[in-house]
Structures are given as C-alpha cells and as structure tokens.
C-alpha cells in the first residue's frame, strides 16, 4: 500500500507539472524540446522508479542509490541491458 500511495503522489505531481508547463515536455525521444526529468534518490531496487518509467516513457526517470547490489539489480531491468 505504501508503494501504491507514493506512485499516486508522484503521478499526481508529474501530471500537474506537465499541465502547468508552458513548454510542455517532450513525450517522444526524437523531439528537440526539453524532456522532463524525475530523480529518485535512495531508489533501492526501483519499486517506485520502474513503474513510473513504465507509466511515462517520454520522461527521463533517473534512479540513484549508493549500494552496488541494488544498482546491479536495477541494471538487469534496464531496457538498455536487453
């Protein structure tokens, strides 16, 4: 339930930011417009960042953690690792 609540809050924030933006972020990687970036510090295994990346493929979701084993687990889920 805690992860669902955080996802809801993040989704609400991102949606409000996109609506309020005068230069709306790009939702296609080929656009020259500035893309919205969301940074999650202490991301662990990405329980919040991975679903957000799936919900918003046109937004850069950056996950940061200091523990190598967590980052290794995240890298295995990265689209670039396929």
Secondary structure, 3 states (H helix, E strand, C coil): CHHHHHHHHHHHHHHHHHHHCCCCCCCCCCCCCCCCEEEEECCCCCCCHHHHHHHCCCCEEEEECCCHHHHHHHHCCCHHHC
